[in-house]
């Protein structure tokens, strides 16, 4: 699992509580489950699966609140750039 700054995942979830409890909370539950998994490794040579923890729905909720119709386009740009940041 990649260790990204909280602004890409847990900080967004704290700011946008809706994304925790609705259908999009799945991305949060997957992240939490993988963090707690006894099969998790920090050694990339042993990994069979890589997970990049970003919460795009939480970002979308915030972007829509702050920027209206432009929120979806902003979220798409953010999701494409997140792994590079």
Rosetta blueprint (number, residue, H / E / L):
1 X L
2 X E
3 X L
4 X L
5 X L
6 X H
7 X H
8 X H
9 X L
10 X H
11 X H
12 X H
13 X H
14 X H
15 X H
16 X L
17 X L
18 X H
19 X H
20 X H
21 X H
22 X L
23 X H
24 X H
25 X H
26 X H
27 X H
28 X H
29 X H
30 X H
31 X H
32 X H
33 X H
34 X H
35 X H
36 X H
37 X L
38 X L
39 X L
40 X L
41 X L
42 X L
43 X L
44 X L
45 X L
46 X L
47 X L
48 X L
49 X L
50 X L
51 X L
52 X E
53 X L
54 X L
55 X L
56 X H
57 X H
58 X H
59 X H
60 X H
61 X H
62 X H
63 X H
64 X H
65 X H
66 X H
67 X H
68 X H
69 X H
70 X H
71 X H
72 X H
73 X H
74 X H
75 X H
76 X H
77 X H
78 X H
79 X H
80 X H
81 X H
82 X H
83 X L
84 X L
85 X L
